[in-house]
Amino acid sequence: MLILGLAVGGFLAPTLAAARTDQRPHILGVAAVCVLGLLGLVLAPAGGAPLWAAVLGIGMGGGQALAAVLFARRGTDPEHVAALSTMAQTWGYLLAATGPALASALRTASGTWTAPLLAMAGLLVAGCVLGLRAGRAVTNPRRDPSDR
């Protein structure tokens, strides 16, 4: 179910966000869907796991794809877009690589998956706050108006 959700979110988020100059509502929406999925897994893990995995997948797929819209909308030319993408993905994946080890340590220390899931929700909220600056409406005079 997670994989199906990833596909749905990966298609919907950039399709909706690309039509606007301000992507902040989409960033908030993707983060809210992810938090909802994580909280669902914490509060109703047994019977609702497939549903919450799908919800989480929609948010994760949307978040991953939304980043490409942010790069494309904020880049002044193809080289700038490539530089933004390279920088964000390099640091993002390096930071994300610590996630499994940290989640495992939290799971081991707490004896439950609640702590790692709540920690992910907290990190998601923090990332959302930081992402709101990147999603603000930007008018770029060096870009062709037909690109908008």
C-alpha positions as CSV (number, residue, x, y, z in Angstrom):
1,M,0.0,0.0,0.0
2,L,2.9,2.4,0.7
3,I,4.2,2.0,-2.9
4,L,0.7,2.7,-4.3
5,G,0.5,5.8,-2.1
6,L,4.0,6.9,-3.3
7,A,2.8,6.7,-6.9
8,V,-0.4,8.7,-6.2
9,G,1.3,11.4,-4.2
10,G,4.2,11.6,-6.7
11,F,1.7,12.3,-9.5
12,L,-0.7,14.6,-7.7
13,A,1.6,16.9,-5.8
14,P,3.7,18.3,-8.6
15,T,0.7,18.4,-11.0
16,L,-1.2,20.6,-8.5
17,A,1.8,22.7,-7.3
18,A,3.2,23.5,-10.7
19,A,0.1,25.5,-11.6
20,R,0.8,28.0,-8.8
21,T,3.6,30.4,-8.0
22,D,3.3,29.8,-4.3
23,Q,3.9,26.2,-3.2
24,R,3.5,26.8,0.5
25,P,-0.1,25.4,0.7
26,H,1.2,22.2,-1.1
27,I,4.2,21.9,1.3
28,L,1.8,22.2,4.3
29,G,-0.6,19.7,2.7
30,V,2.1,17.1,2.0
31,A,3.5,17.5,5.6
32,A,0.0,17.1,7.0
33,V,-0.7,14.0,5.1
34,C,2.6,12.5,6.2
35,V,1.9,13.4,9.9
36,L,-1.6,11.9,9.6
37,G,-0.1,8.6,8.2
38,L,2.4,8.5,11.0
39,L,-0.1,9.2,13.7
40,G,-2.4,6.7,12.2
41,L,0.3,4.0,12.5
42,V,0.9,5.0,16.1
43,L,-2.8,5.2,17.2
44,A,-4.3,2.4,15.1
45,P,-1.5,0.1,14.0
46,A,-3.2,-3.3,13.9
47,G,-6.3,-3.0,11.8
48,G,-5.5,0.2,10.0
49,A,-1.9,-0.4,9.0
50,P,-2.6,-0.7,5.2
51,L,-4.7,2.4,5.2
52,W,-2.1,4.4,7.2
53,A,0.7,3.1,5.1
54,A,-1.2,4.3,1.9
55,V,-1.8,7.7,3.5
56,L,1.9,8.0,4.5
57,G,2.9,6.9,1.0
58,I,0.8,9.7,-0.6
59,G,2.5,12.2,1.6
60,M,6.0,10.9,1.0
61,G,5.5,10.6,-2.7
62,G,4.1,14.1,-2.9
63,G,7.0,15.5,-0.8
64,Q,9.6,13.9,-3.0
65,A,8.0,15.1,-6.2
66,L,7.2,18.5,-4.9
67,A,10.9,19.2,-4.4
68,A,11.4,19.1,-8.2
69,V,8.7,21.8,-8.6
70,L,10.6,24.0,-6.1
71,F,13.9,23.5,-8.0
72,A,12.3,24.3,-11.4
73,R,10.3,27.3,-10.2
74,R,13.3,28.9,-8.4
75,G,16.0,28.3,-10.9
76,T,16.9,31.1,-13.2
77,D,18.3,28.8,-15.9
78,P,19.0,25.0,-16.4
79,E,22.4,25.3,-14.7
80,H,20.9,27.0,-11.6
81,V,18.1,24.4,-11.4
82,A,20.7,21.6,-11.6
83,A,22.8,23.3,-8.9
84,L,19.8,23.6,-6.6
85,S,18.8,20.0,-7.2
86,T,22.3,18.7,-6.6
87,M,22.8,20.6,-3.4
88,A,19.4,19.7,-1.9
89,Q,19.6,16.1,-2.9
90,T,23.2,15.6,-1.7
91,W,22.5,17.1,1.7
92,G,19.0,15.6,1.9
93,Y,20.2,12.1,1.2
94,L,23.2,12.3,3.5
95,L,20.9,13.5,6.3
96,A,18.3,10.9,5.5
97,A,20.9,8.1,5.6
98,T,21.1,8.6,9.4
99,G,17.4,7.9,9.7
100,P,17.3,4.1,9.9
101,A,20.1,3.9,12.5
102,L,18.4,6.6,14.6
103,A,15.0,5.0,14.3
104,S,16.5,1.6,15.3
105,A,18.2,3.2,18.3
106,L,14.9,4.8,19.4
107,R,13.1,1.5,18.9
108,T,15.6,-0.4,20.9
109,A,15.7,2.2,23.7
110,S,11.9,2.5,24.0
111,G,10.9,-1.1,23.1
112,T,8.2,0.2,20.8
113,W,7.7,1.8,17.4
114,T,5.9,4.8,18.9
115,A,9.0,6.7,19.7
116,P,10.6,6.5,16.2
117,L,7.2,7.3,14.5
118,L,6.6,10.3,16.7
119,A,10.2,11.5,16.2
120,M,9.6,11.3,12.4
121,A,6.4,13.3,12.8
122,G,8.4,15.9,14.8
123,L,11.1,16.1,12.2
124,L,8.5,16.4,9.5
125,V,7.0,19.4,11.2
126,A,10.4,21.0,11.6
127,G,11.2,20.3,7.9
128,C,7.8,21.8,6.9
129,V,8.6,25.0,8.8
130,L,12.0,25.3,7.0
131,G,10.4,24.3,3.6
132,L,7.8,27.1,3.8
133,R,10.5,29.7,3.0
134,A,11.4,27.7,-0.1
135,G,7.8,27.5,-1.2
136,R,6.9,31.2,-1.1
137,A,5.8,32.9,-4.3
138,V,8.7,34.1,-6.3
139,T,8.6,36.3,-9.4
140,N,11.8,35.9,-11.4
141,P,12.2,38.6,-14.0
142,R,14.9,36.6,-15.9
143,R,12.5,33.8,-16.6
144,D,10.1,33.7,-19.6
145,P,6.6,34.5,-18.4
146,S,5.3,31.5,-20.4
147,D,7.2,29.3,-17.9
148,R,4.8,30.2,-15.1
